[in-house]
Amino acid sequence: MAQALAESIFDAFYLTFAIVIGIYLITKGGKGSLVRMFGVMAIVLGAGDAFHLVPRSISLWTTGLEANAAALGVGKLITSITMTIFYLILYYIWRKRYQIQGRKTLTITMWVLTIARVALCAMPQNQWLTYDQPLLWGILRNIPFAIMGILLIVLFVQEAKRANDKVFRFMGLAITLSFAFYIPVVLFAEKIPMIGMLMIPKTLAYVWVVVMGLNLYRQTKKEMKE
């Protein structure tokens, strides 16, 4: 009961925050602006995670996780895909923020990784509808996802430093933390359930990214007044 209460409260605040901030940034940002792109990204994050977190909360309050394996698996599949889209949008935010021209090979690489990740997630070998899903496929589908993350970490660290970007100076760190907390869950959560608690700081890392989008809007608004 304590776990159900704690998770439900945390998830409710997180999902509400991500979606509300996303809507706010979309309404405040101009067409094609970075602020609006951040808003779309935040909604993709919140709405995508809702497909997994809402069934999880319901399961904890009712018949348990194992009894609701199919609903949780479908939610996890949807979340896996939306998180991939989240990082693809973040890549285009990087390009727009630092006015990156060309670099077609990099863009093609990001798209190939995105397609590979979605394709791997769609494979029936993942056994999404079962409670005990194969670890091998959990690792395989996360390889292109992890590569996307590593690329974005390097890209944001390099450009934020070069441009002395105070708004995004910790973007690379936030992405690094999200993966640092996520990878142990993928590898060990099935055998050591308590490791699943690392999803909380992982989620907070994503909240941090959304907050950076909010700070970007504030900076933009301040510059317009000056």
Backbone as ProteinMPNN parsed JSONL, in Angstrom:
{"seq_chain_A": "MAQALAESIFDAFYLTFAIVIGIYLITKGGKGSLVRMFGVMAIVLGAGDAFHLVPRSISLWTTGLEANAAALGVGKLITSITMTIFYLILYYIWRKRYQIQGRKTLTITMWVLTIARVALCAMPQNQWLTYDQPLLWGILRNIPFAIMGILLIVLFVQEAKRANDKVFRFMGLAITLSFAFYIPVVLFAEKIPMIGMLMIPKTLAYVWVVVMGLNLYRQTKKEMKE", "coords_chain_A": {"N_chain_A": [[0.824, -1.211, 0.0], [1.951, 1.219, 0.783], [3.889, 1.549, -1.187], [2.27, 1.789, -3.446], [0.899, 4.163, -2.878], [3.013, 6.058, -2.678], [4.225, 5.877, -5.245], [2.051, 6.548, -6.885], [1.463, 9.192, -6.157], [3.866, 10.494, -6.813], [4.026, 9.918, -9.596], [1.694, 11.147, -10.518], [2.184, 13.873, -10.024], [4.456, 14.212, -11.628], [3.579, 13.526, -14.297], [1.519, 15.388, -14.639], [2.96, 17.774, -14.397], [4.783, 17.635, -16.604], [3.03, 17.531, -18.85], [1.4, 19.815, -18.507], [3.31, 21.911, -18.487], [4.297, 21.472, -21.031], [2.051, 22.101, -22.669], [1.806, 24.771, -21.95], [4.243, 25.883, -22.914], [3.927, 25.439, -25.633], [1.776, 27.116, -26.221], [2.899, 29.565, -25.637], [5.147, 29.778, -27.227], [6.361, 30.837, -30.429], [5.483, 30.005, -33.86], [7.365, 27.314, -35.0], [9.378, 27.883, -33.225], [12.026, 27.458, -30.743], [11.013, 27.282, -28.177], [8.392, 26.357, -28.568], [9.0, 23.891, -29.711], [10.159, 22.645, -27.527], [7.9, 22.494, -25.943], [6.308, 20.651, -27.377], [7.991, 18.445, -27.165], [7.936, 18.015, -24.394], [5.266, 17.274, -23.998], [5.167, 14.932, -25.501], [6.857, 13.427, -23.912], [5.465, 13.355, -21.382], [2.854, 12.393, -22.091], [3.523, 9.996, -23.349], [4.812, 8.538, -21.276], [2.649, 8.267, -19.615], [1.166, 6.138, -20.596], [2.431, 3.967, -19.559], [2.821, 4.473, -16.801], [0.287, 5.052, -15.671], [-1.277, 2.598, -15.97], [0.417, 1.101, -14.344], [0.15, 2.259, -11.8], [-2.58, 1.747, -11.349], [-2.482, -1.029, -11.299], [-0.949, -1.501, -9.006], [-2.703, -0.697, -7.056], [-4.732, -2.489, -7.302], [-4.969, -5.604, -8.529], [-2.282, -6.246, -8.694], [1.051, -6.222, -10.212], [1.88, -8.427, -11.822], [-0.5, -9.635, -12.563], [-1.487, -7.86, -14.331], [0.094, -7.849, -16.563], [-0.043, -7.69, -19.401], [-1.241, -5.157, -20.021], [0.642, -3.489, -18.832], [2.875, -4.154, -20.337], [2.191, -3.315, -22.955], [1.979, -0.596, -22.437], [4.609, -0.065, -21.731], [5.866, -0.58, -24.165], [4.8, 1.486, -25.776], [5.791, 3.705, -24.38], [8.533, 3.289, -24.76], [8.795, 3.842, -27.47], [7.882, 6.526, -27.631], [9.788, 7.799, -26.052], [12.0, 7.551, -27.657], [11.275, 9.192, -29.765], [11.231, 11.547, -28.327], [13.987, 12.007, -27.881], [14.806, 12.337, -30.515], [13.503, 14.695, -31.228], [14.835, 16.353, -29.441], [17.326, 16.338, -30.59], [16.878, 17.898, -32.886], [16.275, 20.258, -31.625], [18.767, 20.858, -30.61], [20.123, 21.357, -33.038], [18.762, 23.634, -33.962], [19.08, 25.448, -31.847], [21.829, 25.98, -31.836], [22.233, 26.718, -34.381], [23.012, 24.889, -36.404], [24.288, 23.869, -39.441], [24.069, 21.785, -42.353], [25.871, 18.748, -41.928], [24.812, 16.219, -42.649], [25.3, 13.507, -42.428], [25.275, 13.035, -39.69], [22.608, 13.618, -39.076], [21.301, 11.649, -40.599], [22.291, 9.424, -39.268], [21.057, 9.714, -36.737], [18.386, 9.357, -37.458], [18.461, 6.748, -38.49], [19.14, 5.33, -36.171], [16.872, 5.894, -34.665], [14.835, 4.624, -36.17], [15.809, 2.01, -36.07], [15.649, 1.496, -33.334], [12.832, 1.67, -32.887], [11.991, -0.381, -34.572], [13.21, -2.619, -33.364], [11.885, -2.57, -30.932], [9.37, -3.278, -31.802], [9.525, -5.939, -32.415], [8.328, -9.275, -32.019], [9.726, -10.907, -30.296], [10.27, -9.526, -28.001], [8.266, -10.015, -26.248], [6.166, -8.481, -25.028], [3.668, -8.771, -23.793], [3.951, -10.424, -21.674], [4.906, -11.112, -18.248], [7.516, -11.725, -17.339], [9.874, -10.636, -19.18], [12.247, -11.2, -21.843], [15.643, -10.676, -21.081], [17.693, -10.339, -22.939], [16.501, -9.142, -25.213], [15.695, -6.828, -24.063], [18.108, -5.584, -23.71], [19.049, -5.447, -26.38], [17.171, -3.759, -27.736], [17.711, -1.413, -26.504], [20.21, -0.62, -27.26], [20.515, 1.034, -29.724], [19.131, 3.204, -28.69], [20.697, 4.009, -26.516], [22.99, 4.797, -27.891], [22.008, 7.009, -29.276], [21.594, 8.665, -27.076], [24.239, 9.007, -26.111], [25.419, 10.36, -28.269], [23.926, 12.758, -28.21], [24.648, 13.738, -25.713], [27.392, 14.322, -26.084], [27.186, 16.181, -28.197], [25.651, 18.313, -27.102], [27.249, 19.065, -24.906], [29.594, 19.942, -26.178], [28.688, 22.091, -27.882], [27.28, 23.77, -26.11], [29.307, 24.595, -24.425], [31.0, 25.886, -26.236], [29.36, 27.985, -27.095], [28.904, 29.249, -24.742], [26.507, 28.775, -23.383], [24.191, 29.399, -21.082], [21.656, 28.505, -20.444], [21.405, 25.875, -21.448], [23.613, 24.633, -20.388], [23.82, 22.49, -18.673], [22.586, 20.44, -19.96], [23.8, 18.195, -21.155], [24.665, 16.857, -18.853], [22.225, 16.251, -17.607], [21.091, 14.432, -19.441], [23.037, 12.447, -19.293], [22.742, 11.591, -16.612], [20.14, 10.579, -16.735], [20.465, 8.268, -18.282], [22.366, 6.945, -16.751], [20.907, 6.191, -14.532], [18.953, 4.681, -15.72], [20.05, 2.479, -17.164], [20.998, 0.479, -15.23], [18.498, -0.405, -14.346], [17.401, -1.64, -16.598], [19.193, -3.775, -16.847], [19.255, -5.138, -14.36], [16.863, -5.033, -12.862], [14.899, -7.031, -13.014], [15.88, -9.18, -11.512], [16.619, -7.945, -9.167], [14.387, -6.265, -7.696], [14.314, -3.833, -6.241], [16.067, -2.142, -7.502], [14.603, -0.972, -9.414], [13.707, 1.371, -8.329], [15.405, 3.302, -9.15], [14.285, 4.49, -11.305], [12.977, 6.71, -10.455], [14.889, 8.895, -9.864], [15.785, 8.935, -12.515], [13.537, 9.827, -13.875], [13.345, 12.356, -12.726], [15.554, 13.532, -13.879], [14.64, 13.896, -16.465], [12.617, 15.691, -15.919], [14.18, 17.829, -15.231], [15.243, 18.471, -17.742], [12.921, 19.402, -18.994], [12.449, 21.633, -17.411], [14.586, 23.193, -18.219], [13.67, 23.923, -20.707], [11.592, 25.575, -19.927], [13.069, 27.578, -18.698], [14.36, 28.527, -20.943], [12.252, 29.749, -22.285], [11.709, 31.815, -20.471], [14.1, 33.228, -20.662], [13.958, 34.04, -23.339], [11.685, 35.634, -23.26], [12.576, 37.647, -21.556], [14.625, 38.774, -23.089], [13.15, 39.867, -25.165], [11.895, 41.971, -23.924], [13.93, 43.68, -23.386]], "CA_chain_A": [[0.0, 0.0, 0.0], [2.842, 2.382, 0.852], [4.492, 1.693, -2.504], [1.23, 2.279, -4.357], [0.634, 5.568, -2.551], [4.184, 6.872, -3.023], [4.378, 5.913, -6.699], [0.912, 7.239, -7.489], [1.623, 10.632, -5.917], [5.008, 10.943, -7.624], [3.678, 9.848, -11.016], [0.665, 12.151, -10.807], [2.856, 15.177, -10.089], [5.358, 14.218, -12.79], [2.823, 13.566, -15.544], [0.825, 16.68, -14.697], [3.969, 18.811, -14.64], [5.301, 17.533, -17.975], [2.0, 17.86, -19.836], [0.986, 21.214, -18.322], [4.404, 22.753, -18.975], [4.322, 21.298, -22.475], [0.969, 22.917, -23.237], [2.163, 26.175, -21.685], [5.308, 26.291, -23.826], [3.378, 25.467, -26.987], [0.947, 28.315, -26.365], [3.73, 30.767, -25.511], [6.175, 29.801, -28.263], [5.935, 31.139, -31.783], [5.536, 28.901, -34.804], [8.713, 26.885, -35.339], [10.358, 28.356, -32.239], [12.584, 26.473, -29.824], [10.098, 27.161, -27.04], [7.302, 25.474, -28.978], [9.576, 22.554, -29.881], [10.289, 22.102, -26.176], [6.556, 22.164, -25.498], [5.93, 19.395, -28.03], [8.822, 17.397, -26.579], [7.453, 17.758, -23.038], [3.999, 16.547, -24.099], [5.535, 13.578, -25.937], [7.399, 12.783, -22.721], [4.425, 13.1, -20.391], [1.789, 11.544, -22.634], [4.087, 8.67, -23.58], [5.018, 7.865, -19.992], [1.343, 7.987, -19.002], [0.704, 4.825, -21.044], [3.038, 2.955, -18.692], [2.698, 4.793, -15.378], [-1.109, 4.956, -15.217], [-1.594, 1.182, -15.706], [1.215, 0.616, -13.223], [-0.498, 2.722, -10.564], [-3.827, 0.992, -11.194], [-2.112, -2.4, -10.928], [-0.493, -1.515, -7.61], [-3.865, -0.5, -6.177], [-5.737, -3.54, -7.504], [-4.59, -7.025, -8.499], [-0.839, -6.427, -8.73], [1.74, -6.027, -11.486], [1.922, -9.644, -12.633], [-1.841, -9.904, -13.087], [-1.767, -6.871, -15.372], [1.31, -7.847, -17.381], [-0.311, -7.276, -20.788], [-1.441, -3.705, -20.051], [1.922, -2.871, -18.512], [3.776, -4.386, -21.458], [1.8, -2.41, -24.043], [2.358, 0.74, -22.001], [6.07, 0.01, -21.8], [6.188, -0.495, -25.594], [4.481, 2.844, -26.231], [6.75, 4.607, -23.748], [9.827, 3.091, -25.414], [8.753, 4.537, -28.758], [7.774, 7.974, -27.427], [11.067, 8.297, -25.542], [12.879, 7.644, -28.82], [10.852, 10.419, -30.451], [11.685, 12.624, -27.437], [15.4, 12.288, -28.155], [14.927, 12.833, -31.882], [13.12, 16.112, -31.154], [15.919, 17.035, -28.745], [18.393, 16.518, -31.576], [16.539, 19.053, -33.719], [16.417, 21.427, -30.755], [20.211, 21.142, -30.634], [20.46, 21.964, -34.331], [18.185, 24.98, -34.052], [19.665, 26.294, -30.797], [23.197, 26.366, -32.182], [22.23, 27.066, -35.802], [23.851, 23.898, -37.08], [23.991, 23.685, -40.859], [24.699, 20.601, -42.934], [26.068, 17.563, -41.086], [23.782, 15.269, -43.065], [25.63, 12.167, -41.92], [24.808, 12.983, -38.309], [21.14, 13.559, -39.112], [20.943, 10.31, -41.078], [22.606, 8.503, -38.171], [20.008, 9.83, -35.719], [17.171, 8.749, -37.998], [18.683, 5.3, -38.563], [19.059, 4.841, -34.795], [15.462, 5.983, -34.275], [14.108, 3.555, -36.862], [16.292, 0.733, -35.53], [15.08, 1.352, -31.987], [11.397, 1.382, -33.005], [11.873, -1.712, -35.178], [13.553, -3.609, -32.339], [10.794, -2.575, -29.944], [8.193, -3.897, -32.41], [9.734, -7.369, -32.63], [7.552, -10.118, -31.079], [10.626, -11.55, -29.323], [10.264, -8.752, -26.764], [7.235, -10.623, -25.385], [5.624, -7.378, -24.237], [2.446, -9.128, -23.071], [4.274, -11.315, -20.563], [5.473, -10.428, -17.077], [8.97, -11.938, -17.367], [10.32, -10.385, -20.549], [13.643, -11.634, -22.019], [16.657, -9.651, -20.844], [18.46, -10.133, -24.165], [15.829, -8.16, -26.065], [15.722, -5.565, -23.326], [19.411, -4.994, -24.017], [19.151, -5.17, -27.817], [16.375, -2.599, -28.149], [18.244, -0.202, -25.884], [21.513, -0.258, -27.837], [20.418, 2.269, -30.514], [18.661, 4.267, -27.804], [21.86, 4.478, -25.76], [23.871, 5.507, -28.824], [21.392, 8.327, -29.459], [21.864, 9.443, -25.871], [25.665, 9.354, -26.073], [25.634, 11.39, -29.286], [23.348, 14.019, -27.743], [25.479, 14.221, -24.603], [28.593, 14.925, -26.682], [26.812, 17.347, -29.0], [25.24, 19.421, -26.236], [28.403, 19.507, -24.115], [30.492, 20.685, -27.069], [28.116, 23.346, -28.364], [26.944, 24.636, -24.98], [30.575, 25.165, -23.969], [31.488, 26.805, -27.26], [28.492, 29.16, -27.157], [28.703, 29.754, -23.377], [25.052, 28.718, -23.251], [23.857, 29.208, -19.673], [20.384, 27.794, -20.325], [21.59, 24.454, -21.736], [24.962, 24.197, -20.0], [23.753, 21.21, -17.963], [21.782, 19.482, -20.718], [24.571, 16.958, -21.272], [24.653, 16.192, -17.549], [20.876, 15.71, -17.385], [20.951, 13.236, -20.276], [23.938, 11.451, -18.712], [22.114, 11.061, -15.399], [18.97, 9.774, -17.1], [20.938, 6.959, -18.722], [23.08, 6.311, -15.637], [19.893, 5.581, -13.67], [18.101, 3.791, -16.516], [20.744, 1.254, -17.588], [20.92, -0.58, -14.212], [17.129, -0.936, -14.298], [17.279, -2.568, -17.729], [20.05, -4.949, -16.654], [19.165, -5.871, -13.094], [15.603, -4.861, -12.125], [14.131, -8.277, -12.962], [16.399, -10.012, -10.422], [16.667, -7.144, -7.936], [13.301, -5.307, -7.905], [14.562, -2.519, -5.619], [16.798, -1.299, -8.449], [13.579, -0.233, -10.148], [13.554, 2.69, -7.704], [16.245, 4.25, -9.879], [13.446, 5.172, -12.286], [12.567, 8.001, -9.893], [15.861, 9.922, -10.257], [15.81, 9.029, -13.984], [12.42, 10.694, -14.235], [13.693, 13.712, -12.303], [16.481, 14.059, -14.881], [13.799, 14.372, -17.563], [11.971, 16.909, -15.419], [15.215, 18.864, -15.342], [15.286, 18.867, -19.16], [11.721, 20.213, -19.235], [12.673, 22.909, -16.725], [15.471, 23.967, -19.091], [12.807, 24.515, -21.721], [10.894, 26.681, -19.266], [14.071, 28.643, -18.537], [14.58, 29.083, -22.276], [11.142, 30.681, -22.533], [11.919, 32.992, -19.619], [15.189, 33.998, -21.244], [13.444, 34.625, -24.569], [10.752, 36.699, -22.867], [13.388, 38.723, -21.001], [15.336, 39.418, -24.183], [12.186, 40.627, -25.94], [11.577, 43.188, -23.176], [15.101, 44.565, -23.339]], "C_chain_A": [[0.861, 1.266, 0.0], [3.49, 2.647, -0.508], [3.495, 2.278, -3.493], [0.97, 3.759, -4.137], [1.783, 6.464, -3.005], [4.338, 7.002, -4.537], [3.271, 6.719, -7.359], [1.043, 8.75, -7.336], [2.741, 11.187, -6.796], [4.642, 10.994, -9.102], [2.653, 10.906, -11.396], [1.287, 13.537, -10.949], [3.729, 15.28, -11.344], [4.594, 14.366, -14.098], [2.096, 14.895, -15.716], [1.803, 17.795, -15.04], [4.413, 18.799, -16.095], [4.272, 17.988, -18.997], [1.568, 19.319, -19.732], [2.06, 22.174, -18.834], [4.511, 22.661, -20.49], [3.276, 22.15, -23.166], [1.292, 24.4, -23.099], [3.202, 26.672, -22.689], [4.824, 26.344, -25.275], [2.568, 26.738, -27.218], [1.773, 29.593, -26.341], [4.758, 30.889, -26.639], [5.601, 30.116, -29.634], [6.079, 29.929, -32.682], [6.981, 28.584, -35.184], [9.779, 27.297, -34.349], [10.873, 27.216, -31.379], [11.648, 26.233, -28.646], [8.961, 26.207, -27.375], [7.805, 24.041, -29.169], [9.739, 21.88, -28.526], [8.934, 21.692, -25.632], [6.082, 20.844, -26.08], [6.694, 18.234, -27.405], [8.338, 17.02, -25.175], [6.142, 16.968, -23.054], [4.248, 15.109, -24.555], [6.05, 12.781, -24.737], [6.294, 12.381, -21.751], [3.343, 12.148, -20.879], [2.291, 10.123, -22.861], [4.267, 7.888, -22.298], [3.699, 7.505, -19.316], [0.835, 6.597, -19.383], [1.286, 3.696, -20.183], [2.729, 3.217, -17.216], [1.267, 4.679, -14.855], [-1.521, 3.495, -15.004], [-0.809, 0.612, -14.527], [0.577, 1.018, -11.89], [-1.783, 1.949, -10.3], [-3.532, -0.435, -10.733], [-1.712, -2.495, -9.464], [-1.659, -1.393, -6.635], [-4.88, -1.642, -6.275], [-5.13, -4.938, -7.389], [-3.099, -7.284, -8.623], [-0.27, -6.352, -10.137], [1.666, -7.256, -12.388], [0.573, -9.941, -13.272], [-2.205, -8.958, -14.225], [-0.593, -6.737, -16.346], [1.072, -7.323, -18.794], [-0.455, -5.761, -20.896], [-0.133, -2.974, -19.78], [2.903, -3.008, -19.672], [3.478, -3.468, -22.631], [2.199, -0.98, -23.698], [3.858, 0.955, -22.097], [6.536, 0.131, -23.246], [5.958, 0.924, -26.106], [5.47, 3.848, -25.659], [8.124, 4.505, -24.404], [9.895, 3.861, -26.737], [8.712, 6.054, -28.564], [9.068, 8.564, -26.866], [12.084, 8.428, -26.667], [12.567, 8.91, -29.604], [11.299, 11.642, -29.653], [13.128, 13.008, -27.755], [15.625, 12.781, -29.581], [14.549, 14.319, -31.941], [14.231, 16.918, -30.493], [17.104, 17.27, -29.675], [18.124, 17.749, -32.444], [16.539, 20.349, -32.915], [17.883, 21.847, -30.708], [20.612, 21.852, -31.916], [19.976, 23.419, -34.402], [18.831, 25.932, -33.045], [21.03, 26.831, -31.222], [23.38, 26.619, -33.685], [23.186, 26.163, -36.601], [23.386, 23.724, -38.528], [24.695, 22.42, -41.368], [24.721, 19.422, -41.967], [24.99, 16.506, -41.355], [24.034, 13.873, -42.525], [25.127, 11.99, -40.493], [23.287, 12.85, -38.257], [20.665, 12.184, -39.567], [21.183, 9.273, -39.99], [21.509, 8.522, -37.111], [18.71, 9.176, -36.19], [17.298, 7.234, -38.086], [18.563, 4.675, -37.174], [17.613, 4.846, -34.304], [14.659, 4.841, -34.878], [14.508, 2.185, -36.323], [15.696, 0.468, -34.159], [13.598, 0.973, -32.052], [11.185, -0.023, -33.57], [12.172, -2.811, -34.162], [12.466, -3.709, -31.274], [9.573, -3.32, -30.478], [8.33, -5.399, -32.602], [8.98, -8.198, -31.578], [8.418, -10.792, -30.018], [10.718, -10.776, -28.006], [9.265, -9.307, -25.743], [6.616, -9.583, -24.443], [4.435, -7.779, -23.361], [2.69, -10.073, -21.898], [4.911, -10.525, -19.414], [6.993, -10.528, -17.056], [9.461, -11.821, -18.807], [11.81, -10.711, -20.68], [14.627, -10.476, -21.892], [17.421, -9.324, -22.126], [17.82, -9.056, -25.041], [15.702, -6.815, -25.368], [17.021, -4.823, -23.6], [19.485, -4.566, -25.478], [18.396, -3.902, -28.21], [16.889, -1.3, -27.553], [19.61, 0.213, -26.421], [21.417, 0.987, -28.719], [19.954, 3.455, -29.693], [19.824, 4.875, -27.032], [22.827, 5.252, -26.658], [23.328, 6.902, -29.111], [21.707, 9.231, -28.268], [23.306, 9.908, -25.798], [25.97, 10.471, -27.069], [25.114, 12.746, -28.798], [24.137, 14.599, -26.574], [26.693, 14.964, -25.154], [28.251, 16.205, -27.418], [26.444, 18.54, -28.126], [26.406, 19.95, -25.405], [29.318, 20.378, -24.971], [29.924, 22.05, -27.422], [27.763, 24.305, -27.234], [28.192, 25.326, -24.445], [31.08, 26.209, -24.954], [30.694, 28.107, -27.274], [28.288, 29.822, -25.796], [27.202, 29.859, -23.071], [24.665, 28.397, -21.806], [22.563, 28.412, -19.486], [20.577, 26.282, -20.481], [22.93, 23.91, -21.259], [24.952, 22.866, -19.257], [22.922, 20.168, -18.707], [22.509, 18.141, -20.85], [24.569, 16.165, -19.977], [23.294, 15.554, -17.278], [20.659, 14.434, -18.188], [21.816, 12.107, -19.727], [23.315, 10.79, -17.491], [20.924, 10.167, -15.735], [19.386, 8.371, -17.526], [21.662, 6.219, -17.6], [22.102, 5.617, -14.688], [19.07, 4.536, -14.415], [18.766, 2.454, -16.825], [20.731, 0.161, -16.507], [19.528, -1.199, -14.099], [16.927, -1.959, -15.404], [18.001, -3.871, -17.435], [19.685, -5.786, -15.435], [17.808, -5.831, -12.391], [14.79, -6.145, -12.012], [14.568, -9.147, -11.786], [16.424, -9.272, -9.09], [15.641, -6.024, -8.064], [13.56, -3.908, -7.332], [15.323, -1.57, -6.544], [15.828, -0.487, -9.305], [13.333, 1.155, -9.585], [14.405, 3.749, -8.403], [15.466, 4.982, -10.975], [12.976, 6.534, -11.761], [13.592, 9.083, -10.207], [16.005, 10.053, -11.777], [14.72, 9.97, -14.468], [12.709, 12.142, -13.867], [14.695, 14.355, -13.266], [15.71, 14.592, -16.079], [13.042, 15.637, -17.166], [12.93, 18.093, -15.53], [15.317, 19.38, -16.781], [14.09, 19.766, -19.482], [11.865, 21.597, -18.599], [13.609, 23.796, -17.553], [14.684, 24.62, -20.213], [12.031, 25.693, -21.172], [11.831, 27.866, -19.071], [14.383, 29.314, -19.873], [13.489, 30.09, -22.606], [11.316, 31.962, -21.728], [13.023, 33.88, -20.174], [14.719, 34.731, -22.503], [12.539, 35.808, -24.258], [11.521, 37.915, -22.328], [14.097, 39.495, -22.096], [14.402, 40.268, -25.029], [11.826, 41.94, -25.265], [12.704, 44.198, -23.198], [15.275, 45.362, -24.635]], "O_chain_A": [[0.554, 2.246, -0.679], [3.629, 3.794, -0.933], [3.836, 3.158, -4.284], [0.837, 4.522, -5.095], [1.562, 7.498, -3.636], [4.556, 8.098, -5.052], [3.525, 7.485, -8.289], [0.769, 9.5, -8.273], [2.579, 12.223, -7.441], [4.91, 11.984, -9.782], [2.735, 11.495, -12.474], [0.962, 14.282, -11.873], [3.735, 16.303, -12.029], [4.918, 15.227, -14.916], [2.065, 15.458, -16.81], [1.512, 18.655, -15.871], [4.419, 19.842, -16.75], [4.598, 18.746, -19.911], [1.389, 19.988, -20.749], [1.751, 23.137, -19.535], [4.784, 23.658, -21.158], [3.576, 22.844, -24.137], [1.074, 25.182, -24.024], [3.056, 27.758, -23.25], [5.261, 27.194, -26.05], [2.661, 27.361, -28.276], [1.394, 30.592, -26.952], [5.19, 31.995, -26.964], [4.485, 29.708, -29.958], [6.72, 28.944, -32.315], [7.726, 29.457, -35.628], [10.966, 27.088, -34.598], [10.257, 26.154, -31.289], [11.51, 25.103, -28.177], [8.604, 25.35, -26.566], [7.107, 23.087, -28.825], [9.487, 20.683, -28.39], [8.813, 20.677, -24.946], [5.519, 20.012, -25.368], [6.126, 17.173, -27.144], [8.331, 15.844, -24.813], [5.936, 16.091, -22.216], [3.615, 14.177, -24.057], [5.718, 11.607, -24.572], [6.196, 11.222, -21.348], [2.961, 11.213, -20.176], [1.574, 9.158, -22.598], [3.918, 6.71, -22.23], [3.635, 6.554, -18.536], [0.151, 5.948, -18.592], [0.71, 2.612, -20.091], [2.412, 2.289, -16.471], [1.056, 4.257, -13.718], [-2.069, 3.174, -13.949], [-1.303, -0.251, -13.801], [0.481, 0.207, -10.969], [-2.049, 1.543, -9.168], [-4.238, -0.983, -9.886], [-2.08, -3.44, -8.767], [-1.608, -1.921, -5.525], [-5.778, -1.754, -5.441], [-4.816, -5.399, -6.292], [-2.684, -8.442, -8.654], [-1.002, -6.412, -11.124], [1.415, -7.133, -13.587], [0.511, -10.442, -14.395], [-3.127, -9.229, -14.994], [-0.325, -5.659, -16.876], [1.903, -6.587, -19.326], [0.149, -5.145, -21.775], [0.167, -1.965, -20.417], [3.671, -2.089, -19.955], [4.392, -2.906, -23.235], [2.693, -0.241, -24.549], [4.319, 2.025, -22.495], [7.49, 0.855, -23.532], [6.812, 1.494, -26.784], [5.936, 4.74, -26.368], [8.803, 5.515, -24.584], [10.921, 4.452, -27.073], [9.424, 6.787, -29.251], [9.408, 9.707, -27.171], [12.936, 9.316, -26.636], [13.472, 9.614, -30.053], [11.697, 12.653, -30.231], [13.451, 14.189, -27.882], [16.543, 13.563, -29.825], [15.204, 15.102, -32.628], [14.54, 18.03, -30.924], [17.801, 18.279, -29.562], [19.027, 18.543, -32.705], [16.779, 21.422, -33.469], [18.203, 23.034, -30.758], [21.353, 22.834, -31.883], [20.701, 24.308, -34.848], [19.096, 27.091, -33.364], [21.344, 27.998, -30.992], [24.499, 26.719, -34.19], [24.036, 26.631, -37.357], [22.211, 23.461, -38.783], [25.762, 22.042, -40.883], [23.738, 19.134, -41.285], [24.355, 15.981, -40.44], [23.097, 13.143, -42.204], [24.618, 10.929, -40.131], [22.752, 12.058, -37.481], [19.735, 11.621, -38.99], [20.382, 8.356, -39.807], [21.079, 7.469, -36.64], [18.02, 8.521, -35.41], [16.346, 6.513, -37.787], [17.957, 3.615, -37.017], [17.179, 3.923, -33.615], [13.895, 4.173, -34.182], [13.664, 1.308, -36.141], [15.287, -0.653, -33.857], [13.16, 0.06, -31.352], [10.315, -0.762, -33.109], [11.467, -3.819, -34.107], [12.166, -4.795, -30.777], [8.826, -3.924, -29.708], [7.348, -6.07, -32.922], [8.992, -7.864, -30.393], [7.918, -11.2, -28.969], [11.193, -11.314, -27.005], [9.404, -9.094, -24.538], [6.552, -9.781, -23.229], [4.22, -7.189, -22.302], [1.751, -10.475, -21.212], [5.39, -9.408, -19.605], [7.682, -9.543, -16.789], [9.46, -12.799, -19.554], [12.564, -10.519, -19.726], [14.459, -9.43, -22.52], [17.758, -8.166, -22.371], [18.507, -8.169, -25.548], [15.611, -5.778, -26.025], [17.04, -3.597, -23.709], [19.928, -3.46, -25.784], [18.928, -3.063, -28.937], [16.553, -0.215, -28.028], [20.113, 1.281, -26.075], [22.172, 1.933, -28.492], [20.34, 4.591, -29.968], [19.93, 6.095, -26.906], [23.414, 6.247, -26.231], [24.09, 7.867, -29.182], [22.042, 10.404, -28.431], [23.576, 11.062, -25.464], [26.693, 11.414, -26.75], [25.789, 13.764, -28.956], [24.277, 15.817, -26.46], [26.986, 16.088, -24.746], [28.95, 17.209, -27.278], [26.884, 19.66, -28.389], [26.533, 21.16, -25.222], [29.764, 21.436, -24.526], [30.61, 23.062, -27.275], [27.925, 25.517, -27.377], [28.148, 26.493, -24.057], [31.532, 27.284, -24.557], [31.256, 29.189, -27.439], [27.589, 30.831, -25.692], [26.71, 30.875, -22.579], [24.797, 27.256, -21.362], [22.399, 27.723, -18.479], [19.985, 25.499, -19.738], [23.342, 22.831, -21.685], [25.973, 22.179, -19.215], [22.59, 19.125, -18.143], [21.905, 17.082, -20.677], [24.481, 14.938, -19.998], [23.225, 14.434, -16.773], [20.106, 13.462, -17.673], [21.392, 10.952, -19.695], [23.356, 9.568, -17.353], [20.719, 9.129, -15.105], [18.729, 7.393, -17.168], [21.577, 4.994, -17.512], [22.425, 4.581, -14.108], [18.548, 3.605, -13.801], [18.119, 1.409, -16.756], [20.474, -0.997, -16.838], [19.396, -2.384, -13.79], [16.349, -3.022, -15.177], [17.49, -4.95, -17.734], [19.793, -7.012, -15.471], [17.622, -6.541, -11.403], [14.071, -6.339, -11.032], [13.736, -9.779, -11.135], [16.273, -9.874, -8.027], [15.992, -4.928, -8.502], [13.079, -2.915, -7.878], [15.241, -0.351, -6.398], [16.189, 0.555, -9.852], [12.808, 2.024, -10.281], [14.155, 4.946, -8.265], [15.941, 5.983, -11.512], [12.617, 7.41, -12.547], [13.218, 10.113, -10.769], [16.308, 11.134, -12.282], [14.941, 10.8, -15.35], [12.356, 13.056, -14.613], [14.691, 15.572, -13.45], [16.077, 15.62, -16.648], [12.853, 16.54, -17.981], [12.534, 19.206, -15.876], [15.461, 20.581, -17.007], [14.239, 20.777, -20.168], [11.455, 22.603, -19.178], [13.44, 25.015, -17.583], [14.991, 25.739, -20.626], [11.832, 26.692, -21.863], [11.436, 29.017, -19.257], [14.639, 30.517, -19.93], [13.768, 31.161, -23.146], [11.096, 33.06, -22.238], [12.917, 35.107, -20.168], [15.044, 35.901, -22.705], [12.614, 36.851, -24.908], [11.166, 39.06, -22.607], [14.168, 40.723, -22.05], [14.824, 41.295, -25.561], [11.49, 42.915, -25.937], [12.487, 45.401, -23.051], [16.213, 46.151, -24.753]]}, "name": "protein", "num_of_chains": 1, "seq": "MAQALAESIFDAFYLTFAIVIGIYLITKGGKGSLVRMFGVMAIVLGAGDAFHLVPRSISLWTTGLEANAAALGVGKLITSITMTIFYLILYYIWRKRYQIQGRKTLTITMWVLTIARVALCAMPQNQWLTYDQPLLWGILRNIPFAIMGILLIVLFVQEAKRANDKVFRFMGLAITLSFAFYIPVVLFAEKIPMIGMLMIPKTLAYVWVVVMGLNLYRQTKKEMKE"}
